[in-house]
């Protein structure tokens, strides 16, 4: 399989795209609990599903960043 | 200006106004996503990265269109009736400034006592 390492600037774009998507997913998910309009809620749910898929695709390519490292399985984040 | 959040007058039209605010945030996120992806596309070289970003850009544009259509239909967004939009803009700003001046939350919001351990305990960071 041909999977060359990404250039640093491409990796940075993916870093930003992934973090933006992650925050958008969080917001669309959380706001569904606050929204009154059911059509708006449905559209946010669509965004949740679409974002989840997009995050998976971004993660797959981001894994080829030159600074990639093994990610622990534990759900506890590294905050130090 | 009314700064009493318990005054029932403040709940008048609240669901509509809240939904309009959430929808506007949603719209701006979609728009920012489209712009970010467009910029990223001109910064990348690998064909598969470009293909992925272009694909996400298309989905983002479609979602932005859906949010716009919904907001226009619900009369939360008036791209053609600009004086309607002007009134909404000014009222939203005024209303949010008023909410911004309310004392809505208790002084201590750390809520640390609700957790059985500190978040950084596993790395020995009690005082982190």
N, CA and C atoms of all chains as a GROMACS GRO file, in nm:
protein
  624
    1UNK      N    1   0.085  -0.120   0.000
    1UNK     CA    2   0.000   0.000   0.000
    1UNK      C    3   0.088   0.124   0.000
    2UNK      N    4   0.056   0.218  -0.086
    2UNK     CA    5   0.135   0.340  -0.098
    2UNK      C    6   0.083   0.447  -0.002
    3UNK      N    7   0.148   0.462   0.113
    3UNK     CA    8   0.102   0.562   0.210
    3UNK      C    9   0.219   0.650   0.252
    4UNK      N   10   0.256   0.746   0.166
    4UNK     CA   11   0.370   0.833   0.199
    4UNK      C   12   0.336   0.924   0.317
    5UNK      N   13   0.439   0.965   0.389
    5UNK     CA   14   0.421   1.058   0.500
    5UNK      C   15   0.375   1.193   0.446
    6UNK      N   16   0.287   1.258   0.522
    6UNK     CA   17   0.237   1.390   0.480
    6UNK      C   18   0.344   1.496   0.500
    7UNK      N   19   0.334   1.603   0.422
    7UNK     CA   20   0.421   1.718   0.444
    7UNK      C   21   0.377   1.789   0.572
    8UNK      N   22   0.471   1.860   0.638
    8UNK     CA   23   0.435   1.928   0.764
    8UNK      C   24   0.316   2.023   0.750
    9UNK      N   25   0.314   2.102   0.640
    9UNK     CA   26   0.205   2.199   0.628
    9UNK      C   27   0.070   2.132   0.603
   10UNK      N   28   0.072   2.016   0.536
   10UNK     CA   29  -0.052   1.940   0.518
   10UNK      C   30  -0.100   1.885   0.651
   11UNK      N   31  -0.004   1.840   0.731
   11UNK     CA   32  -0.038   1.787   0.863
   11UNK      C   33  -0.103   1.894   0.948
   12UNK      N   34  -0.051   2.017   0.936
   12UNK     CA   35  -0.108   2.127   1.014
   12UNK      C   36  -0.252   2.156   0.970
   13UNK      N   37  -0.276   2.152   0.839
   13UNK     CA   38  -0.412   2.173   0.790
   13UNK      C   39  -0.506   2.066   0.845
   14UNK      N   40  -0.458   1.942   0.849
   14UNK     CA   41  -0.541   1.834   0.900
   14UNK      C   42  -0.563   1.848   1.050
   15UNK      N   43  -0.460   1.892   1.121
   15UNK     CA   44  -0.473   1.920   1.265
   15UNK      C   45  -0.585   2.021   1.290
   16UNK      N   46  -0.584   2.128   1.209
   16UNK     CA   47  -0.686   2.231   1.227
   16UNK      C   48  -0.824   2.183   1.185
   17UNK      N   49  -0.830   2.110   1.072
   17UNK     CA   50  -0.958   2.058   1.025
   17UNK      C   51  -1.018   1.961   1.126
   18UNK      N   52  -0.932   1.875   1.181
   18UNK     CA   53  -0.981   1.774   1.276
   18UNK      C   54  -1.032   1.840   1.404
   19UNK      N   55  -0.957   1.938   1.456
   19UNK     CA   56  -1.002   2.003   1.579
   19UNK      C   57  -1.128   2.086   1.557
   20UNK      N   58  -1.137   2.150   1.442
   20UNK     CA   59  -1.259   2.225   1.410
   20UNK      C   60  -1.379   2.131   1.405
   21UNK      N   61  -1.363   2.019   1.337
   21UNK     CA   62  -1.471   1.921   1.325
   21UNK      C   63  -1.510   1.865   1.461
   22UNK      N   64  -1.408   1.837   1.543
   22UNK     CA   65  -1.436   1.781   1.676
   22UNK      C   66  -1.521   1.878   1.757
   23UNK      N   67  -1.486   2.006   1.752
   23UNK     CA   68  -1.562   2.106   1.828
   23UNK      C   69  -1.702   2.124   1.770
   24UNK      N   70  -1.713   2.118   1.637
   24UNK     CA   71  -1.846   2.130   1.575
   24UNK      C   72  -1.934   2.013   1.615
   25UNK      N   73  -1.874   1.895   1.619
   25UNK     CA   74  -1.951   1.777   1.662
   25UNK      C   75  -2.000   1.796   1.805
   26UNK      N   76  -1.911   1.842   1.893
   26UNK     CA   77  -1.948   1.863   2.033
   26UNK      C   78  -2.064   1.962   2.042
   27UNK      N   79  -2.056   2.069   1.966
   27UNK     CA   80  -2.157   2.173   1.974
   27UNK      C   81  -2.291   2.126   1.917
   28UNK      N   82  -2.288   2.060   1.803
   28UNK     CA   83  -2.413   2.012   1.744
   28UNK      C   84  -2.478   1.908   1.834
   29UNK      N   85  -2.395   1.825   1.898
   29UNK     CA   86  -2.449   1.723   1.989
   29UNK      C   87  -2.511   1.789   2.112
   30UNK      N   88  -2.438   1.880   2.175
   30UNK     CA   89  -2.485   1.943   2.298
   30UNK      C   90  -2.607   2.030   2.273
   31UNK      N   91  -2.608   2.103   2.163
   31UNK     CA   92  -2.716   2.198   2.138
   31UNK      C   93  -2.848   2.129   2.105
   32UNK      N   94  -2.840   2.002   2.061
   32UNK     CA   95  -2.965   1.929   2.037
   32UNK      C   96  -3.050   1.921   2.162
   33UNK      N   97  -2.984   1.925   2.277
   33UNK     CA   98  -3.056   1.919   2.404
   33UNK      C   99  -3.118   2.052   2.443
   34UNK      N  100  -3.085   2.157   2.374
   34UNK     CA  101  -3.135   2.290   2.409
   34UNK      C  102  -3.236   2.343   2.308
   35UNK      N  103  -3.230   2.289   2.187
   35UNK     CA  104  -3.312   2.340   2.077
   35UNK      C  105  -3.459   2.302   2.096
   36UNK      N  106  -3.550   2.390   2.060
   36UNK     CA  107  -3.694   2.363   2.068
   36UNK      C  108  -3.746   2.311   1.934
   37UNK      N  109  -3.700   2.372   1.826
   37UNK     CA  110  -3.750   2.340   1.693
   37UNK      C  111  -3.699   2.202   1.649
   38UNK      N  112  -3.793   2.113   1.615
   38UNK     CA  113  -3.755   1.975   1.585
   38UNK      C  114  -3.686   1.960   1.450
   39UNK      N  115  -3.717   2.050   1.358
   39UNK     CA  116  -3.648   2.046   1.228
   39UNK      C  117  -3.502   2.087   1.243
   40UNK      N  118  -3.480   2.190   1.324
   40UNK     CA  119  -3.342   2.235   1.351
   40UNK      C  120  -3.265   2.125   1.421
   41UNK      N  121  -3.332   2.058   1.515
   41UNK     CA  122  -3.269   1.948   1.587
   41UNK      C  123  -3.230   1.836   1.491
   42UNK      N  124  -3.320   1.804   1.397
   42UNK     CA  125  -3.292   1.698   1.299
   42UNK      C  126  -3.171   1.733   1.213
   43UNK      N  127  -3.161   1.860   1.176
   43UNK     CA  128  -3.048   1.904   1.094
   43UNK      C  129  -2.917   1.895   1.174
   44UNK      N  130  -2.925   1.926   1.304
   44UNK     CA  131  -2.807   1.913   1.389
   44UNK      C  132  -2.768   1.766   1.404
   45UNK      N  133  -2.867   1.679   1.412
   45UNK     CA  134  -2.838   1.536   1.420
   45UNK      C  135  -2.771   1.488   1.292
   46UNK      N  136  -2.817   1.541   1.179
   46UNK     CA  137  -2.753   1.509   1.051
   46UNK      C  138  -2.606   1.551   1.055
   47UNK      N  139  -2.582   1.670   1.112
   47UNK     CA  140  -2.445   1.719   1.123
   47UNK      C  141  -2.362   1.629   1.214
   48UNK      N  142  -2.423   1.578   1.321
   48UNK     CA  143  -2.351   1.487   1.411
   48UNK      C  144  -2.306   1.363   1.336
   49UNK      N  145  -2.397   1.304   1.258
   49UNK     CA  146  -2.362   1.182   1.184
   49UNK      C  147  -2.257   1.210   1.078
   50UNK      N  148  -2.277   1.322   1.005
   50UNK     CA  149  -2.183   1.358   0.899
   50UNK      C  150  -2.044   1.391   0.957
   51UNK      N  151  -2.043   1.465   1.067
   51UNK     CA  152  -1.916   1.502   1.130
   51UNK      C  153  -1.842   1.379   1.181
   52UNK      N  154  -1.917   1.284   1.238
   52UNK     CA  155  -1.855   1.162   1.288
   52UNK      C  156  -1.783   1.089   1.175
   53UNK      N  157  -1.851   1.080   1.061
   53UNK     CA  158  -1.793   1.015   0.943
   53UNK      C  159  -1.670   1.093   0.896
   54UNK      N  160  -1.682   1.226   0.891
   54UNK     CA  161  -1.572   1.309   0.843
   54UNK      C  162  -1.452   1.300   0.937
   55UNK      N  163  -1.478   1.294   1.067
   55UNK     CA  164  -1.369   1.282   1.165
   55UNK      C  165  -1.294   1.151   1.143
   56UNK      N  166  -1.368   1.043   1.119
   56UNK     CA  167  -1.303   0.914   1.094
   56UNK      C  168  -1.212   0.923   0.971
   57UNK      N  169  -1.261   0.990   0.867
   57UNK     CA  170  -1.181   1.003   0.744
   57UNK      C  171  -1.057   1.090   0.767
   58UNK      N  172  -1.075   1.198   0.844
   58UNK     CA  173  -0.962   1.286   0.874
   58UNK      C  174  -0.858   1.212   0.958
   59UNK      N  175  -0.907   1.135   1.057
   59UNK     CA  176  -0.815   1.060   1.144
   59UNK      C  177  -0.730   0.962   1.063
   60UNK      N  178  -0.795   0.897   0.966
   60UNK     CA  179  -0.724   0.797   0.886
   60UNK      C  180  -0.607   0.860   0.812
   61UNK      N  181  -0.628   0.980   0.757
   61UNK     CA  182  -0.521   1.046   0.682
   61UNK      C  183  -0.420   1.114   0.776
   62UNK      N  184  -0.472   1.170   0.887
   62UNK     CA  185  -0.385   1.239   0.984
   62UNK      C  186  -0.283   1.142   1.044
   63UNK      N  187  -0.317   1.012   1.040
   63UNK     CA  188  -0.226   0.910   1.094
   63UNK      C  189  -0.094   0.908   1.018
   64UNK      N  190  -0.091   0.970   0.900
   64UNK     CA  191   0.034   0.975   0.821
   64UNK      C  192   0.113   1.102   0.846
   65UNK      N  193   0.079   1.179   0.947
   65UNK     CA  194   0.156   1.299   0.982
   65UNK      C  195   0.295   1.257   1.028
   66UNK      N  196   0.398   1.337   0.997
   66UNK     CA  197   0.534   1.299   1.036
   66UNK      C  198   0.552   1.288   1.188
   67UNK      N  199   0.466   1.354   1.264
   67UNK     CA  200   0.478   1.352   1.410
   67UNK      C  201   0.378   1.257   1.474
   68UNK      N  202   0.323   1.163   1.394
   68UNK     CA  203   0.223   1.072   1.452
   68UNK      C  204   0.286   0.988   1.562
   69UNK      N  205   0.205   0.947   1.658
   69UNK     CA  206   0.251   0.869   1.772
   69UNK      C  207   0.140   0.775   1.815
   70UNK      N  208   0.175   0.666   1.884
   70UNK     CA  209   0.069   0.574   1.927
   70UNK      C  210  -0.031   0.642   2.020
   71UNK      N  211  -0.158   0.616   1.996
   71UNK     CA  212  -0.263   0.678   2.077
   71UNK      C  213  -0.314   0.576   2.177
   72UNK      N  214  -0.316   0.609   2.308
   72UNK     CA  215  -0.365   0.514   2.407
   72UNK      C  216  -0.512   0.481   2.386
   73UNK      N  217  -0.552   0.361   2.422
   73UNK     CA  218  -0.692   0.320   2.407
   73UNK      C  219  -0.783   0.383   2.511
   74UNK      N  220  -0.723   0.417   2.628
   74UNK     CA  221  -0.803   0.470   2.738
   74UNK      C  222  -0.874   0.598   2.696
   75UNK      N  223  -1.002   0.614   2.735
   75UNK     CA  224  -1.073   0.735   2.698
   75UNK      C  225  -1.027   0.858   2.774
   76UNK      N  226  -0.944   0.838   2.878
   76UNK     CA  227  -0.896   0.952   2.955
   76UNK      C  228  -0.798   1.033   2.871
   77UNK      N  229  -0.821   1.161   2.854
   77UNK     CA  230  -0.731   1.239   2.770
   77UNK      C  231  -0.599   1.269   2.837
   78UNK      N  232  -0.500   1.297   2.755
   78UNK     CA  233  -0.370   1.342   2.808
   78UNK      C  234  -0.381   1.492   2.828
   79UNK      N  235  -0.382   1.536   2.954
   79UNK     CA  236  -0.404   1.679   2.977
   79UNK      C  237  -0.281   1.749   3.033
   80UNK      N  238  -0.176   1.673   3.060
   80UNK     CA  239  -0.058   1.739   3.118
   80UNK      C  240   0.020   1.814   3.011
   81UNK      N  241  -3.368   4.870   3.139
   81UNK     CA  242  -3.314   4.735   3.116
   81UNK      C  243  -3.348   4.643   3.233
   82UNK      N  244  -3.398   4.524   3.199
   82UNK     CA  245  -3.442   4.430   3.302
   82UNK      C  246  -3.333   4.328   3.331
   83UNK      N  247  -3.280   4.330   3.451
   83UNK     CA  248  -3.173   4.236   3.483
   83UNK      C  249  -3.219   4.127   3.579
   84UNK      N  250  -3.350   4.115   3.597
   84UNK     CA  251  -3.403   4.010   3.684
   84UNK      C  252  -3.437   3.888   3.599
   85UNK      N  253  -3.352   3.785   3.606
   85UNK     CA  254  -3.374   3.670   3.517
   85UNK      C  255  -3.496   3.588   3.557
   86UNK      N  256  -3.549   3.614   3.676
   86UNK     CA  257  -3.667   3.539   3.719
   86UNK      C  258  -3.797   3.606   3.676
   87UNK      N  259  -3.786   3.724   3.618
   87UNK     CA  260  -3.906   3.794   3.572
   87UNK      C  261  -3.967   3.718   3.454
   88UNK      N  262  -4.094   3.674   3.465
   88UNK     CA  263  -4.154   3.593   3.357
   88UNK      C  264  -4.159   3.666   3.223
   89UNK      N  265  -4.149   3.798   3.223
   89UNK     CA  266  -4.152   3.871   3.096
   89UNK      C  267  -4.038   3.827   3.006
   90UNK      N  268  -3.928   3.778   3.071
   90UNK     CA  269  -3.811   3.736   2.994
   90UNK      C  270  -3.833   3.605   2.919
   91UNK      N  271  -3.937   3.528   2.957
   91UNK     CA  272  -3.958   3.402   2.887
   91UNK      C  273  -4.052   3.418   2.767
   92UNK      N  274  -4.099   3.540   2.745
   92UNK     CA  275  -4.184   3.566   2.630
   92UNK      C  276  -4.104   3.544   2.501
   93UNK      N  277  -4.156   3.462   2.413
   93UNK     CA  278  -4.090   3.429   2.285
   93UNK      C  279  -3.953   3.364   2.302
   94UNK      N  280  -3.925   3.316   2.422
   94UNK     CA  281  -3.792   3.262   2.448
   94UNK      C  282  -3.755   3.145   2.355
   95UNK      N  283  -3.845   3.044   2.336
   95UNK     CA  284  -3.806   2.932   2.248
   95UNK      C  285  -3.766   2.978   2.108
   96UNK      N  286  -3.843   3.069   2.050
   96UNK     CA  287  -3.812   3.120   1.916
   96UNK      C  288  -3.677   3.190   1.913
   97UNK      N  289  -3.655   3.274   2.013
   97UNK     CA  290  -3.530   3.351   2.015
   97UNK      C  291  -3.410   3.258   2.038
   98UNK      N  292  -3.429   3.158   2.125
   98UNK     CA  293  -3.319   3.064   2.150
   98UNK      C  294  -3.287   2.987   2.022
   99UNK      N  295  -3.392   2.937   1.955
   99UNK     CA  296  -3.369   2.860   1.832
   99UNK      C  297  -3.301   2.944   1.726
  100UNK      N  298  -3.342   3.071   1.718
  100UNK     CA  299  -3.279   3.159   1.618
  100UNK      C  300  -3.130   3.175   1.648
  101UNK      N  301  -3.097   3.186   1.776
  101UNK     CA  302  -2.956   3.199   1.816
  101UNK      C  303  -2.878   3.072   1.784
  102UNK      N  304  -2.935   2.957   1.818
  102UNK     CA  305  -2.866   2.830   1.792
  102UNK      C  306  -2.849   2.809   1.641
  103UNK      N  307  -2.953   2.844   1.566
  103UNK     CA  308  -2.946   2.828   1.421
  103UNK      C  309  -2.838   2.919   1.363
  104UNK      N  310  -2.828   3.040   1.416
  104UNK     CA  311  -2.727   3.134   1.366
  104UNK      C  312  -2.586   3.080   1.396
  105UNK      N  313  -2.569   3.024   1.514
  105UNK     CA  314  -2.439   2.964   1.547
  105UNK      C  315  -2.407   2.850   1.452
  106UNK      N  316  -2.508   2.767   1.427
  106UNK     CA  317  -2.494   2.652   1.336
  106UNK      C  318  -2.455   2.700   1.196
  107UNK      N  319  -2.524   2.804   1.150
  107UNK     CA  320  -2.496   2.860   1.017
  107UNK      C  321  -2.353   2.914   1.009
  108UNK      N  322  -2.312   2.985   1.112
  108UNK     CA  323  -2.177   3.042   1.112
  108UNK      C  324  -2.071   2.932   1.117
  109UNK      N  325  -2.100   2.824   1.189
  109UNK     CA  326  -2.004   2.712   1.193
  109UNK      C  327  -1.992   2.648   1.055
  110UNK      N  328  -2.108   2.630   0.989
  110UNK     CA  329  -2.106   2.571   0.855
  110UNK      C  330  -2.026   2.660   0.761
  111UNK      N  331  -2.051   2.791   0.772
  111UNK     CA  332  -1.983   2.886   0.685
  111UNK      C  333  -1.832   2.887   0.711
  112UNK      N  334  -1.796   2.887   0.838
  112UNK     CA  335  -1.654   2.887   0.873
  112UNK      C  336  -1.588   2.759   0.823
  113UNK      N  337  -1.661   2.647   0.832
  113UNK     CA  338  -1.608   2.520   0.783
  113UNK      C  339  -1.579   2.526   0.634
  114UNK      N  340  -1.673   2.582   0.558
  114UNK     CA  341  -1.655   2.594   0.412
  114UNK      C  342  -1.532   2.680   0.382
  115UNK      N  343  -1.520   2.791   0.452
  115UNK     CA  344  -1.406   2.881   0.428
  115UNK      C  345  -1.274   2.814   0.467
  116UNK      N  346  -1.273   2.751   0.585
  116UNK     CA  347  -1.151   2.684   0.630
  116UNK      C  348  -1.106   2.578   0.528
  117UNK      N  349  -1.203   2.499   0.480
  117UNK     CA  350  -1.168   2.392   0.386
  117UNK      C  351  -1.116   2.450   0.254
  118UNK      N  352  -1.177   2.559   0.208
  118UNK     CA  353  -1.131   2.621   0.083
  118UNK      C  354  -0.986   2.666   0.097
  119UNK      N  355  -0.956   2.725   0.213
  119UNK     CA  356  -0.819   2.772   0.236
  119UNK      C  357  -0.724   2.652   0.245
  120UNK      N  358  -0.767   2.548   0.318
  120UNK     CA  359  -0.683   2.428   0.332
  120UNK      C  360  -0.652   2.366   0.196
  121UNK      N  361  -0.753   2.367   0.108
  121UNK     CA  362  -0.734   2.304  -0.023
  121UNK      C  363  -0.620   2.366  -0.102
  122UNK      N  364  -0.599   2.496  -0.083
  122UNK     CA  365  -0.491   2.561  -0.156
  122UNK      C  366  -0.358   2.550  -0.083
  123UNK      N  367  -0.358   2.481   0.032
  123UNK     CA  368  -0.234   2.463   0.109
  123UNK      C  369  -0.186   2.319   0.106
  124UNK      N  370  -0.259   2.233   0.036
  124UNK     CA  371  -0.222   2.092   0.038
  124UNK      C  372  -0.174   2.048  -0.099
  125UNK      N  373  -0.094   1.941  -0.100
  125UNK     CA  374  -0.037   1.891  -0.225
  125UNK      C  375  -0.076   1.746  -0.254
  126UNK      N  376  -0.083   1.664  -0.149
  126UNK     CA  377  -0.112   1.522  -0.171
  126UNK      C  378  -0.251   1.503  -0.232
  127UNK      N  379  -0.259   1.422  -0.340
  127UNK     CA  380  -0.388   1.404  -0.408
  127UNK      C  381  -0.497   1.350  -0.316
  128UNK      N  382  -0.462   1.257  -0.226
  128UNK     CA  383  -0.568   1.200  -0.143
  128UNK      C  384  -0.616   1.297  -0.036
  129UNK      N  385  -0.524   1.382   0.013
  129UNK     CA  386  -0.566   1.485   0.109
  129UNK      C  387  -0.660   1.584   0.039
  130UNK      N  388  -0.621   1.624  -0.082
  130UNK     CA  389  -0.706   1.716  -0.159
  130UNK      C  390  -0.843   1.656  -0.186
  131UNK      N  391  -0.845   1.528  -0.224
  131UNK     CA  392  -0.972   1.462  -0.255
  131UNK      C  393  -1.061   1.460  -0.131
  132UNK      N  394  -1.001   1.430  -0.016
  132UNK     CA  395  -1.078   1.425   0.109
  132UNK      C  396  -1.134   1.563   0.142
  133UNK      N  397  -1.050   1.665   0.136
  133UNK     CA  398  -1.094   1.799   0.172
  133UNK      C  399  -1.202   1.849   0.074
  134UNK      N  400  -1.185   1.815  -0.055
  134UNK     CA  401  -1.284   1.859  -0.154
  134UNK      C  402  -1.419   1.793  -0.128
  135UNK      N  403  -1.412   1.667  -0.089
  135UNK     CA  404  -1.534   1.593  -0.056
  135UNK      C  405  -1.605   1.656   0.065
  136UNK      N  406  -1.525   1.688   0.170
  136UNK     CA  407  -1.582   1.751   0.289
  136UNK      C  408  -1.636   1.890   0.256
  137UNK      N  409  -1.567   1.960   0.165
  137UNK     CA  410  -1.612   2.094   0.125
  137UNK      C  411  -1.750   2.086   0.060
  138UNK      N  412  -1.768   1.987  -0.028
  138UNK     CA  413  -1.898   1.970  -0.095
  138UNK      C  414  -2.008   1.943   0.008
  139UNK      N  415  -1.979   1.856   0.104
  139UNK     CA  416  -2.077   1.826   0.209
  139UNK      C  417  -2.106   1.950   0.292
  140UNK      N  418  -2.003   2.028   0.318
  140UNK     CA  419  -2.018   2.150   0.397
  140UNK      C  420  -2.105   2.253   0.326
  141UNK      N  421  -2.084   2.268   0.195
  141UNK     CA  422  -2.164   2.363   0.118
  141UNK      C  423  -2.311   2.319   0.118
  142UNK      N  424  -2.333   2.189   0.102
  142UNK     CA  425  -2.471   2.137   0.101
  142UNK      C  426  -2.538   2.161   0.236
  143UNK      N  427  -2.464   2.137   0.346
  143UNK     CA  428  -2.521   2.158   0.480
  143UNK      C  429  -2.550   2.306   0.503
  144UNK      N  430  -2.459   2.391   0.458
  144UNK     CA  431  -2.480   2.535   0.471
  144UNK      C  432  -2.608   2.577   0.400
  145UNK      N  433  -2.630   2.520   0.281
  145UNK     CA  434  -2.753   2.550   0.206
  145UNK      C  435  -2.877   2.506   0.283
  146UNK      N  436  -2.870   2.388   0.341
  146UNK     CA  437  -2.985   2.336   0.417
  146UNK      C  438  -3.018   2.425   0.536
  147UNK      N  439  -2.914   2.468   0.608
  147UNK     CA  440  -2.937   2.555   0.725
  147UNK      C  441  -2.995   2.688   0.679
  148UNK      N  442  -2.938   2.743   0.571
  148UNK     CA  443  -2.990   2.870   0.518
  148UNK      C  444  -3.138   2.858   0.482
  149UNK      N  445  -3.173   2.752   0.408
  149UNK     CA  446  -3.313   2.733   0.367
  149UNK      C  447  -3.405   2.724   0.488
  150UNK      N  448  -3.363   2.646   0.587
  150UNK     CA  449  -3.444   2.631   0.709
  150UNK      C  450  -3.465   2.765   0.777
  151UNK      N  451  -3.356   2.841   0.790
  151UNK     CA  452  -3.364   2.969   0.861
  151UNK      C  453  -3.451   3.070   0.786
  152UNK      N  454  -3.444   3.068   0.652
  152UNK     CA  455  -3.527   3.159   0.574
  152UNK      C  456  -3.674   3.121   0.591
  153UNK      N  457  -3.702   2.991   0.585
  153UNK     CA  458  -3.839   2.942   0.598
  153UNK      C  459  -3.897   2.976   0.736
  154UNK      N  460  -3.814   2.966   0.840
  154UNK     CA  461  -3.861   2.996   0.976
  154UNK      C  462  -3.859   3.145   1.007
  155UNK      N  463  -3.817   3.225   0.911
  155UNK     CA  464  -3.806   3.370   0.927
  155UNK      C  465  -3.703   3.410   1.034
  156UNK      N  466  -3.597   3.331   1.044
  156UNK     CA  467  -3.487   3.365   1.135
  156UNK      C  468  -3.376   3.436   1.060
  157UNK      N  469  -3.386   3.437   0.930
  157UNK     CA  470  -3.280   3.492   0.846
  157UNK      C  471  -3.345   3.553   0.722
  158UNK      N  472  -3.311   3.680   0.694
  158UNK     CA  473  -3.375   3.752   0.583
  158UNK      C  474  -3.270   3.807   0.488
  159UNK      N  475  -3.215   3.724   0.400
  159UNK     CA  476  -3.109   3.774   0.313
  159UNK      C  477  -3.158   3.874   0.209
  160UNK      N  478  -3.289   3.879   0.184
  160UNK     CA  479  -3.341   3.974   0.084
  160UNK      C  480  -3.409   4.095   0.149
  161UNK      N  481  -3.482   4.071   0.260
  161UNK     CA  482  -3.548   4.184   0.329
  161UNK      C  483  -3.451   4.240   0.432
  162UNK      N  484  -3.366   4.332   0.386
  162UNK     CA  485  -3.256   4.374   0.474
  162UNK      C  486  -3.300   4.457   0.592
  163UNK      N  487  -3.413   4.528   0.579
  163UNK     CA  488  -3.454   4.601   0.701
  163UNK      C  489  -3.510   4.508   0.807
  164UNK      N  490  -3.570   4.394   0.763
  164UNK     CA  491  -3.609   4.290   0.860
  164UNK      C  492  -3.485   4.236   0.931
  165UNK      N  493  -3.382   4.206   0.850
  165UNK     CA  494  -3.258   4.151   0.906
  165UNK      C  495  -3.194   4.250   1.002
  166UNK      N  496  -3.196   4.377   0.964
  166UNK     CA  497  -3.138   4.481   1.050
  166UNK      C  498  -3.206   4.481   1.186
  167UNK      N  499  -3.339   4.472   1.186
  167UNK     CA  500  -3.412   4.473   1.313
  167UNK      C  501  -3.376   4.352   1.399
  168UNK      N  502  -3.368   4.233   1.332
  168UNK     CA  503  -3.331   4.112   1.406
  168UNK      C  504  -3.191   4.126   1.465
  169UNK      N  505  -3.098   4.176   1.384
  169UNK     CA  506  -2.959   4.193   1.430
  169UNK      C  507  -2.955   4.279   1.556
  170UNK      N  508  -3.023   4.394   1.547
  170UNK     CA  509  -3.018   4.488   1.659
  170UNK      C  510  -3.087   4.431   1.783
  171UNK      N  511  -3.202   4.363   1.762
  171UNK     CA  512  -3.274   4.308   1.878
  171UNK      C  513  -3.195   4.194   1.942
  172UNK      N  514  -3.133   4.108   1.860
  172UNK     CA  515  -3.053   3.998   1.914
  172UNK      C  516  -2.938   4.052   1.998
  173UNK      N  517  -2.871   4.153   1.943
  173UNK     CA  518  -2.757   4.212   2.014
  173UNK      C  519  -2.802   4.273   2.146
  174UNK      N  520  -2.911   4.347   2.141
  174UNK     CA  521  -2.965   4.412   2.260
  174UNK      C  522  -3.003   4.309   2.366
  175UNK      N  523  -3.071   4.205   2.320
  175UNK     CA  524  -3.117   4.101   2.411
  175UNK      C  525  -2.999   4.028   2.475
  176UNK      N  526  -2.897   3.997   2.394
  176UNK     CA  527  -2.784   3.924   2.449
  176UNK      C  528  -2.702   4.010   2.544
  177UNK      N  529  -2.691   4.140   2.514
  177UNK     CA  530  -2.620   4.229   2.606
  177UNK      C  531  -2.693   4.232   2.740
  178UNK      N  532  -2.825   4.232   2.734
  178UNK     CA  533  -2.905   4.230   2.857
  178UNK      C  534  -2.879   4.102   2.935
  179UNK      N  535  -2.880   3.987   2.864
  179UNK     CA  536  -2.853   3.859   2.931
  179UNK      C  537  -2.711   3.858   2.986
  180UNK      N  538  -2.620   3.918   2.911
  180UNK     CA  539  -2.481   3.924   2.955
  180UNK      C  540  -2.463   3.997   3.087
  181UNK      N  541  -2.555   4.087   3.115
  181UNK     CA  542  -2.543   4.165   3.239
  181UNK      C  543  -2.615   4.100   3.357
  182UNK      N  544  -2.686   3.987   3.329
  182UNK     CA  545  -2.757   3.920   3.439
  182UNK      C  546  -2.661   3.834   3.520
  183UNK      N  547  -2.694   3.815   3.647
  183UNK     CA  548  -2.616   3.727   3.732
  183UNK      C  549  -2.683   3.590   3.733
  184UNK      N  550  -2.641   3.503   3.639
  184UNK     CA  551  -2.713   3.378   3.617
  184UNK      C  552  -2.657   3.260   3.696
  185UNK      N  553  -2.529   3.265   3.732
  185UNK     CA  554  -2.466   3.147   3.789
  185UNK      C  555  -2.412   3.174   3.928
  186UNK      N  556  -2.403   3.068   4.010
  186UNK     CA  557  -2.346   3.087   4.144
  186UNK      C  558  -2.200   3.132   4.131
  187UNK      N  559  -2.149   3.195   4.237
  187UNK     CA  560  -2.013   3.249   4.230
  187UNK      C  561  -1.910   3.139   4.209
  188UNK      N  562  -1.928   3.026   4.281
  188UNK     CA  563  -1.832   2.916   4.269
  188UNK      C  564  -1.888   2.811   4.174
  189UNK      N  565  -1.828   2.801   4.056
  189UNK     CA  566  -1.877   2.703   3.957
  189UNK      C  567  -1.780   2.587   3.939
  190UNK      N  568  -1.684   2.570   4.033
  190UNK     CA  569  -1.582   2.466   4.012
  190UNK      C  570  -1.643   2.325   4.017
  191UNK      N  571  -1.746   2.305   4.100
  191UNK     CA  572  -1.815   2.176   4.112
  191UNK      C  573  -1.720   2.061   4.141
  192UNK      N  574  -1.600   2.090   4.191
  192UNK     CA  575  -1.502   1.983   4.214
  192UNK      C  576  -1.554   1.880   4.313
  193UNK      N  577  -1.635   1.925   4.409
  193UNK     CA  578  -1.686   1.834   4.512
  193UNK      C  579  -1.775   1.725   4.456
  194UNK      N  580  -1.824   1.742   4.331
  194UNK     CA  581  -1.913   1.642   4.272
  194UNK      C  582  -1.836   1.522   4.216
  195UNK      N  583  -1.703   1.534   4.210
  195UNK     CA  584  -1.624   1.425   4.151
  195UNK      C  585  -1.552   1.348   4.260
  196UNK      N  586  -1.538   1.216   4.239
  196UNK     CA  587  -1.478   1.134   4.343
  196UNK      C  588  -1.326   1.140   4.339
  197UNK      N  589  -1.270   1.199   4.235
  197UNK     CA  590  -1.126   1.218   4.232
  197UNK      C  591  -1.094   1.336   4.140
  198UNK      N  592  -0.976   1.389   4.157
  198UNK     CA  593  -0.940   1.501   4.071
  198UNK      C  594  -0.906   1.448   3.932
  199UNK      N  595  -0.933   1.523   3.828
  199UNK     CA  596  -0.910   1.474   3.692
  199UNK      C  597  -0.765   1.433   3.664
  200UNK      N  598  -0.669   1.494   3.732
  200UNK     CA  599  -0.528   1.466   3.702
  200UNK      C  600  -0.464   1.368   3.800
  201UNK      N  601  -0.549   1.301   3.881
  201UNK     CA  602  -0.494   1.215   3.986
  201UNK      C  603  -0.402   1.105   3.930
  202UNK      N  604  -0.441   1.049   3.816
  202UNK     CA  605  -0.365   0.937   3.760
  202UNK      C  606  -0.223   0.974   3.720
  203UNK      N  607  -0.198   1.105   3.703
  203UNK     CA  608  -0.060   1.144   3.672
  203UNK      C  609   0.005   1.212   3.791
  204UNK      N  610  -0.059   1.193   3.908
  204UNK     CA  611  -0.003   1.248   4.030
  204UNK      C  612  -0.010   1.398   4.038
  205UNK      N  613  -0.108   1.455   3.971
  205UNK     CA  614  -0.116   1.600   3.965
  205UNK      C  615  -0.226   1.658   4.051
  206UNK      N  616  -0.225   1.629   4.180
  206UNK     CA  617  -0.330   1.678   4.270
  206UNK      C  618  -0.348   1.828   4.262
  207UNK      N  619  -0.234   1.895   4.254
  207UNK     CA  620  -0.242   2.041   4.254
  207UNK      C  621  -0.221   2.099   4.114
  208UNK      N  622  -0.233   2.014   4.015
  208UNK     CA  623  -0.209   2.059   3.878
  208UNK      C  624  -0.313   2.162   3.836
   0.00000   0.00000   0.00000
